[in-house]
Amino acid sequence: MGKRILFLLVVVLMCGLAGAQTLRGRVLEVNEQGDTTAVSSAALQWLHTAVGTHSDANGEFSLPRSKSDSLVVSFPTYQPDTLWITPTQNEVTIFLSHAHSLAEVSVVGRDGSFISTQPILTTVITQQGLRRAACCNLAESFESSVAIDSEFPDAVSGARQISMLGLAGVYSQILLENVPFIRLLAHQFGLGFVPGSWMESISLSKGTSSVVNGFEAITGQINVDYKKPETNLERFFMNFYANSMGKGELAMNTRIPIGKKDKASTNFLVFLADQFAKMDMNKDGFMDVPRSRQVNVMNRWDYKSPVVEGRTMAGFVWDNRFGGQMGYHPNGIMPAIPVYGFTADNKRLDVITKNGFLLNGEHESIGTIISYTGHWLNSHYGSTKDYQGNQHSVYANVLYSNKFGAKERHKLTAGGSLQFDCLNEYFQNVSQVDFIDYSRPHHHDLIPGVFAEYAYIIDPKLVVMAGMRLDYNMVRDRQHSNNWESINQLFWTPRVHLKWQATKNLSVRASAGKGYRNAHFFTENQSLLFSSRSISFDSHPKPEEAWNAGASMVYQFDMPAGKGSVAIDYFYTHFLQQMIVDLDQNVHEIHYYALNGDYNGYGNRSRSHSAQIEVTLWPFKRFEMLLAYRYNDVRYMRNGEMRQKDLMSPHKALVNLNYSTRYDKWKFNVTLQVNGPQQLPDMSANPASSLPEYAPAYCILNAQITKKFRRWEIYVGAENMLNYKQTNPIVDARNPFGDNFDATVVYAPITGIMGYLGVRCILK
């Protein structure tokens, strides 16, 4: 009996060693829209050896390890490339990119992020990078990036918003697999509707993007890829998370192949979250985070044939939350003394279908995208302010793509799009002395457009991509007085991108272009309702218009344990028209007006400078170090003076350290953020405020440890380990119904140190 047990242990050990000496992975092709498909028959071989293999019909491969750590990948129509594989790396995903990427290859394995080979400066945060921290949703996925700032716009709702290049997140286009996603009513809470466990990757592009995806991207674009049945190897995935603030989450997804040769497959994704505890760590009488519940479900179908490929997704999310003073409950008995409370009930339905049709092999194709969004929001602020909104949006995009010429050096993409938004808003402020109704019961945006984009590979080291859009913006707005106002305006959107591969390790990019967007005060500034300020609309909302230009350089170099890199970029944004939210004219008022800009230095102006440097180092095996710094200078003109934007830190630095033991059995991640001083709104006329003119600098330290088993992962971590908190984030918190109440001046964390624990189960 003992010999049998010993024999079984030896067999298990040998199997384990064999598995550890095998490299497994998938080879995928990425098209210009960011979609991926499996690549079969790609050749993979260790450099200077005879050890090699080919990917199968699903793009999967298994390759015995060799003494060489350089893997050569080759496939017809692509130039062969050599990839460095770490000694402990046992799984990789290899992306092949076509014409726009100069026929280069990128590898995603243990690294948390990489810079894409596209001519547009794009950083891809991989699923491995997302798991380096407890990113419960999209808003919390940028802790190890200085390019994106994730902020709390108020101290009551618990919502998070982002900014890029120093400008609000509304100027960045947020897409779900290249379909416009976070818009209008989703601006306040929508980032929390994208669970972190559902995401396969996040592509972060700075500056103007491709004209194919619309005219709204001014400062950048964030494209989220959910787990796909075709590329995701997880047959079943489960993640449980709980933190010391009394929040619990459960996320699951499953992959089910359908039919022969996996020609169709489906994913079911489920996410449940509950903030079940009330906490008041700063003792101001208000909940630090609101009580909330979320139910989020999605089903997607991917299907393909020799001439047709497509995917259809349908998702629904219900998010209900309430906050305010500790004694408040929306369904409780009203106490004798009034209690300040906040409620928000969100229901959102999304249906997206994308289909591609091959006309001439892989050279010519037609693609279609159709999506519908229904969003219903019912919210209350204190006892006097009510805001309800419902949104119905339809988006359609039809595009034709053709590769032609010698070696397919020419690429043309052209088509037409339609964006229709029906937004009904009802806002009332009922006080003892006044009744204000700012309702917009019928607001319609109808924007048909056409576009064309041409890419030319001048030689294997240079690519130029130029595009133009023409969109006709038709806006009809009926105010509460039943008066209709209309805007008819032609948007012309030119954009150009250039990439030069100066040397094998040095790439240079440049871009310039224009962007537009229709502004909506209440959908974009709901957090301002957490104050006693009155609202003054000094001018009718106008479409915003801006130019953006930028340049970047990425240099890679060899290190003992991997490829180090230095990335430097600079972007400039100039507004020709911008809607300004002014909190400085009067401490008890919010002024909203149009700010016109020009190039001659006269009149009103608004602009942004943003520069960033990022260094990635591999000093020794399995240890990665990221050092980054960014500087933003954002100003707009008021009363003849270029004033710095409030609640924006010009200086931010980051240190991210990642270490793993052999075979990734243990992983250690540490992130330190240093946020510089930032200007605050002028609160000197508010007798209850003690806020200074500038907020002090502060640091945020996060850490996580992960233990990996065969099918399980256990992770434990802490956020804000230095326990830094903003003092008195709510002005006059003891008198929330008074004239001096203001919960919108938030520049730092509201809560102190938070610990968390999580468990993942992964079956492949």
N, C-alpha and C positions, 0 to 999 in steps of 0.2 A: 504493500500500500504506500509506504514511504517513497519507494522508487518511482511509482506512478506519479505521485505528487511532484517529485523532483523533476521527472521528465516533462510534465505539463508546464512547470515553471520555466524550464529551459526553452521549451517551444514558445511560450508567451514572450520570454525575453528576446529570443531570436526574431520573432515577428515584430516586436517593438523596435529592435535595432534596425530591421529591414525597413520599417515604416519611417524611422528617423532619417534613413539614408536615401529616401526617395523624395523628389520634388514633384508636387502636384499643383495643378492650376488650370486656368482657362485662357484661351486666346479670343479676344473680342475686337470687333471693329467699331469705331466711333464715327458716326457721320456728322455733317455740319450742324445738324439740329441737336446733337448730343445724345442721340439714341444709340444703343449698342445691339449688335447681333453677333452670334457665335461664328467663328472662323474655323472651318474644317480644313484638314490637310496642310496646316502650317507646319513648317519644319523647325524643330528645336534640337540643337546639338551643342554639347560642351565644347568650347574652343580648344583646338589642337588635340581632340580626342575622336574616337570613333563611336562614342556613346551619344545616341540621339533617338528621336521619336517624332511622331506626327500627331497633331490634335485630331480628335475624332469628330463625329457629326455635330456634337454639342460644344465643340471647341475645347473639350477637356483633354488633358494629357497627364501621364505619369512617367517620370524620367528618373532613372537611378542616379544618385549623386556620383560625382567624379572628383578627381583631384583639382580640376579646374573650377574656378568660381565665376567664369565668364560664359554666359549663355547666348548663343547666336540664334536669332529668330529671323526666319525668312519666309516669304510668301509671294506668289506672283503679283506683279504690279506694285510691290513695295520694295524699297531698298533694304537689304539685310542690315540688321543692327545688332550690336553686342551689348548685353545687359549684365550688370554686376549683381550677383546673388550672394547674400550674406551666408556664412557657414551654417547658421541656425535657422535659416528661412526654409520652411517646409511647404508653404503655400504661396502662390503668386497669381495675380491677375494681370495679363498683358493686354494693353490696348494698342491696336493699330489705327492710325489716323490717316485719312486720305489727303487729297490735294492741298487743302488749306494748311495742313500741318507739315508740308514739305516731306511727306512720306517718311516721317519719323515714327519711332516706337517708344512708348513709355511703359514702365512697369510699376505696378502697385503691389506691394507685399506687406512688409512690416511697417513701412513708412506711413505716417498719419496724413501727409499731404504732399502734393507735388505741383509743379507749374506745368500746365498743359503746353503742348507744342503748337497750339493754334496761334494765328497772328494776333488775336485779341489776348491781352494779358489776362490769363485765367488761372487761378489757384484752385485746385481740386482737393477738397477735404474728404478723405476716404472713410469707409466704415470703421477701419481700424483707428483712424484719428478721432472719430466721434466717440469711440468707446474709451478714450483716454480720460474722459470726465463724464460725470453724470448728466449728459445733455438730455434733459427730459423732453425738450421741444426745440424748434428751430431757433428761437430767441436765445437759448442757452448753449448754442453750438459754436460760438465764436470766442470762447474764453482764451484760446491759444492763438488768437489773431489780433493784430493791432489795426488791421484795415477796417474792421467793423467794431463800432461801439454799441454795446447793448445796455440800455438805460431804462430806469423806472421813470415814467413821465409824471407820476403822482405817488402819494404815500398811502393811498386807500385801495385802489382797484386791483393791485397785484399784476397789472399788465406790464409787458416789456415792449419797448420799441428800439429800433436800431437806427444808426446813422452811418453814412459812408462819405468819405472826403469832407467830413465836418458838417454835412448837410443831412437833413432829416431823411428817414427811410422812405418817405413818399416819393423821393426823387430817384430811388433805386427800383428797378423793375424786378419783382419777385415772381418767379415762374415755377410751375410744377411740370417737369419734363417738357419744357419749352412751351407751356400754355400759361397765359397770364392767370395768376392765382390770388395773391394777396392784394385786394383792391377795395376801395370804397368802405363799406361797413366793416371789413375785416382789418382795417388799419389799427384799430385799438387792441383787439384780442387775437387777431388771426395768426400771429406767429406761434401762439400757444396751441393752435389747431394742427400743427405738423409734428407728430410724435418723433422723438429722436430715434427710437427703435425701428421705425419704419424706413428710415432713410438709408439708401445705399451710398450716396455721395452728395456733396454740395459743391457746385461750381461757382466760384466767386470771380466775376469779371469787373474790372475797374474801367471807368470812362464809358464812352458810347459803345454800344453793342451792334450786332447785325441788324439791318433794317428789316430782315425777315420777321423778327419777333415784335415789331411795332415801333411806335414813336416815343414811348413813355420813358425809356431809360435815359436819364440825364447824367447821373453820377456813376452808374454801374448797373450790374445785373446779377441776381442771385438765382441760380437754377437748381432746384432740388430734384434728385432722382430717387424715387421709391424703389424698394426691392422688387425686382422683376422675376417672374417665373422662369424666364429663359436663362438669366445670368446668375440668379441667386441659387446657391447650392444647398440652402437650408430646407430640408424637408419639413422641419418643425422648429420654431424658435419661440422661446418664452423669456421674458425679462420681468422680474419683480424688484421694486425699488421702494424704500421707505427712508424718511429722514427725521431728524430730531425736531423739526417744526410741526410734526404731526401730519405729514403727507404720505400717501401710499399710491403706487402706480402698478398696473399690470398690463404688459403688452405681449401680444402673441401674433404670429403669422405662420401660415402653412402653405406649402407648394404642392399642387396636385397636377401631374401630367395627364393629358387627355388625348386619346387616339394613338395611332402608331407613329413611332419615331418622334414623339413629342411635338407634333405639328401644332398642337394647341395645349395650353396649360393655364391654370388659374391660381391666384393668390387670394387668401382671405386674411385680412389684417384687422385686429381688434386692439383697442387701447381704452383702459379704464383708469381714472384718477379721482382721488378724493382727498381734499384738505379737510380733515375731520376735527382739527383742534383749533381753538382760539388762543392766541398768544399776544402778549403785550410786554415785550422785553425792554422797551424804552420808557415804560410807565407814563405814557401820555394819555391813556384812556382809550386809545384807538387800537384795533387789531393791526398787528404788523403785516399780516397777510390775510386776505379775505377767505372765508369758508367757501369752498368751491367743489363742484363735481363735474366730471366730463366723461361722456361716452362717445367714442369715435370708432367708426367701422368703415371698412372699404373692401370692395371686391373688384379684382381686375382680371381681365382675360387677355392673353397674348396668343396670337395665331399667325400662321405663315404658310405660304405655298410657294411654288417656283416663281409666281408673278405677283403675288399679293402678300403684304405683311401688315399687321395692324395690332392695336391694343385698345381696349375699352375699359374705363374705370368708372365706378360709381361709389360715392362716399357720402356719409352723413355724420355730422357732429352736433352734439348737444352740450353746451357749456353753460352751467348755471352757477352764479356766485353772489355772495353778499358780504359786505364789510361795513366799516364804520366804527362807532364806539362799541366797547366790549359788551354793553347791555343790549345791543340791538339784535333782533331776530325778525325776519320779514313776516313770519307767521305767529309771532308771539303777541302777548297782550301789551298794548302801549302803556308804558309807565306814566305816572303823574308828571314827572319831569321829562320834557322832550328829549329824545335820544337821536343822534345823527346816524343815519343809515344809508347804505348804497346797495342796490341790486342791479344785476344785469343777467338777462336770459338770452342766450344766442342759440339759434338753430340754423344750420347751414347744410345745403344739399349741393353736391357737385357731380356732374356727369360729363365725362370727356371721352371722345373717341378719335383715334388717330389711325390713318390708313395710308399705305404707300403702294403704288402700282408701277411695276417695271415695264417700260415700253420697248427698250432696246438693250437687253441684258442688264448690266449694271451702269451703263452710260447715260441712260435717259429714264426719267421717272416723273410721276406726278404724286404729290402728297396732299392729303386733306386733314384738317383739324377742325373739329366742332366741339364746343363746350357750352354748358349751361350752368349757371350758379344762381341759387336762390338763398337769400340770407334774410333772417328775421331777427330783429334785436328789440328788446323791451328793457329799458333801464330807468332807474330813479336815483336822484342825487339829493340827499337830505329830504326835507318835507316840502320843498317848493319847486324843484326842477324835475321835469319828466322829459325823456327823449325816447322816441320810438322811430324805428326805421325799418323799411323792407326794401330789398333790392332784388331785381331780376336782370341778369346779365347774360347775353349771348355773344359768343365769339366764334368766328369762322375764318379759316385761312386756307387758301388753295394755292399751291406753289408747284412750279414746273422747274425741273433741274436737268441740266445737260452738260456732260463732259465731252470735250471735242478737241481736235487738233493733235499734233504730234505729242506723243507721250501724255496725252490728256492734260496738257498744260493750261487749258482754258476751261473755266467752269462758269456757267450762267445759271442763276436762280431768279425766277420772276413769278409774280402772281398777284393775287388780290386778297384783301381781308375786309372784315366787317366787325365792328365793335358796337354793340347796342347795350345801353344801361338805362334801366328804369328805376329811379331812386325816389322813394317817398319818405319824407322826413317830417316828424311832428315834434316840435320842441316848445314847451311852455314853462315859464317861470312865474309862479303864483306866490306872491308875498302879501303881507297884510296891507301894504300901501300901493301895490302896483300889480298889473297883469300884463305879461309880455308874451306874445305869440310870434315865434320865428319859423313857423311851419312852412315846409315846401311840399305840398301834397302830391305834386306831379313834377318830376324833373327827368327829362329825357335827353340822353346823349346818343346820337346816331352818327357813326364815323365810318364811312366806306373809304377804302384806300387801295392803291396799287403800288407795287414796289418792283425793283430790279436790282440785282447784285451780281457783279462780275469779278471773278478772281483770275489772276494771271500769274503763273509761275515763270518768272523771267529766266531763272536758272535754278538748279537744285538748292540754291542758298537764298533766294529772294522771292517773296510772294507779295503781291499787291491786291487788295480787295477793296473795291469801291461800290457803294450802293446809294440808292435814292428812293425815297418814299414821297408820295403825294396823297394826302388824306384830307377829306372835306369834313370839318367839324361842325355839326349841326346840333345846337343846344337849345332846348325849349324848357323854360323854367316858370312854373306858376307859383307865385307867392301866396301867403295866406289871404291876401286881399283879392285873390282870383284874377290878378293882372298877369298876363303872359309876357315874358321877356325872352328874346331869341338872340342867339349868336350864330353867325355863319362865317366861318373862317377857313382858309386853305392852309394846311400845314405842309410845308415842304421840308423834308428831312434828309439832307445829304450827310453821308458818313464815309470815311476812308480809313483803312487800316493797312499797315505795312510791317512786315517782319523780315529782318536781314540776319541770316546766320553767318556772322562775320568770321568766326572760326568754329572748330568743332565744339568748343566749350563756351563760346560767347554768342548770345543772341540779343538783338536790339529790336525793339518794337516802337511804333509811333501810331497815334490815332487822333482823329479830329472829327467832330460832327455836331449835330444839333439834336435837341429833344424838346418835346412839348408835353403838357399834361393839363387836364382840367382840374381845378382846385375845388375842394368842398370843405367848408369850415368845420362842420360838426363831425363828419366822419373822420377827420384828421386831427381834431383837437378836443375830443371828448374829455380828456383829463382836465382841461381848463374849467370844467364844470364843478370841480372840487374846490371852489373858492366862492367868496361872496362878491366877486367882481361882476359888474354889469358888462354886457357885450355891446359894442358900438361898431356897426358896419359902415365905415367911412366911404366905401366905394363898392360897386357891384363886383363880384368875383369875375376875374378874367383868366383866360388860359395862360399858363406860365410857359415861358420860352427861354431857352438857354443854349449857349455854345459850351462845348467841353473839348479840351485838347490835352494830350499827355504823351509821355515817352517813358520807356523803361529799358533796363539792361539786366540781363541774367547771365552770370558767369559761374561755371562749374569747375571744380578742381578735385584732384584725387587726394584722399586722406587714407591713413592706415586702415580704417574700418569702413570706408564708404565714400560716396561722392558728396563733397561739401559744395556749398553754393552761396553766392552773394546776389541779391536782387535789390535794385534801386529803381524807384519810379517817382514821377512827378506829374500832377494833373492840375489843370486850371479850369475853373468853371466861371462863366460870365453870364449873368441873367439879363436878358432884354426885357423881360416882364416877370415879376414875382409878386405873389400875395404874401404880405407881411403880417405876422401876429405880434403886435407891439404891446408889451406889458409895462413900459417905462413912462408913458405919457402921464398916467394917473394910476396910483397904487390900488385904486378901487375900480378900475376899468380895464377892459380888453379892447384894443383898437385893431380892426382888421381892414386892410386897404391894399391897393395895388401900388407897387413900386416899379416905376419905369426906369430902365437903364439905357445907356448909350455908350458909344465908343469914344466920344470926344471929350469926356471928362466933365460934361455939363449935366445938370439935373440930378436925379436920383440914380443910385447905382447899387449893385449887389454882386459880390464875387467871392470866390473861394480858391485858396492855394493849398495844395496838399502834397507833402513829400514823405517818402518812406524808405527805409533801408532794412533789409532782413537778411540775416546770416544763419546758415544751417551748417553745423559741424558734426563730424563723427570722430571724436578724439581717440576712442578705442572701441573694441568690439561690443556691439549691442547697446551702445550709449549714444544718444542723439541730443544735441544741444541747439536750441533755436534762440537767437538774440534778435530783437526787433525794436525799432523806434520809428515813430511817425510824428509829423508836425502839421497841424492844420491852422490856417489863418483865414477865418471866415468873417466877413464884414458886410454891413449894409449901411446906406447913408440915411441919417435922421438928423433933421435940423442943421443941414450943411456939414455934418461931421460923419466920417466913416466909423461906425460903432462896431465893436467886436460882438459876435453872436453870444447871447447868454447861454449858460448851462452847457458849454462845450469846452472841454479841456484841450488847449492847443498842443500840449505835449503829452505823449504817452509812450511808455517803454514796456517791454515784455521779455521775460526769461522763461523758457520752457525746457525742462529736462526730462528725458525719457530713457529708462534703462530696463532691460529685460535679461533674465537669466537664460541659460541654454534651453533650447526648445520652447522658449516663451512660457516656461512654467510659472514664473513670477514676473510681474510687470510693475514698474514704479514710475509714476508721473507727478511732476511738480511744476506749477505755474505761478509766477510772480508778476503781477501787473502793477505798474507805477503810473498813477494819474496825476498830472500836474495841476496847478491852480487853475480855476475857471471863473469867469465873470458871472455874477448873479444879477437878476433883475433888481432894479432900484427899489428897495423896500424901506427907504429912510422915512417916508411919510406915513408908514404904518406903525402906530404906537405900540403894537403888540409884537413887532418883529425885532429880533436881535441879530439878524443875518448881516454879515459883513458885505463889503463890495465885491470881494473875491473869496471864493471858497478855497480852503487850504489843500495842498497836495496830500495824497494818501496812497497806501499800498494794499493790494489784495493778494493773499496767498492761498492757493488751493493745492491739494495733494490727493492722490488716489493710489491704492495698492490692489492689484488683481492677481488672484491665484487661479491658474488654469488646470482643469482636469480634462479627461478625454471628451466628455460631452457637457461638462459644466464649467461655469466660471463664477467665482465669488469675488466681488469687489467691495471695498470699503474706502471711504474718503471723507474729506472735510473741506468746506468752503469758508472763505473769510477767516482763516485761522489766526490772523492778527487781531481779530475781534474789533475792527474799526467800524464805527457807526456814526451816522450824521446826528448831531445834537439837535433836538427839536425840529424834526422834518416837517411838522405841521405847525404853522403859525396860528396862535390863539386856539390851540386844540381844546382848551377848557370851555370855550364859548363858540361852538361851531355854527351857531345861528346868528352870530354877530357880524358886524361890518368888516372886521379885520381877519376873518378866517381865510386861510389859504394853505392848501395841501399840495401845491404844484411846484414848489421850489425844492426839488430833490436833486442833489448832486453826488450823493454817496450812498452806500448800503444803509438800509433801515434796520435790518436785523444783524446780529453779531455772528459768531461762529456757528456753523451748522454741520452736523455730522450726518452721514448717510451710509446705508448698506444695501447691496443689491446682489441678485442671483440671476445668472443666465443659464438657460438650457438650450443646447444647439444640437439638433439631429440632422445629419447630412445624408 
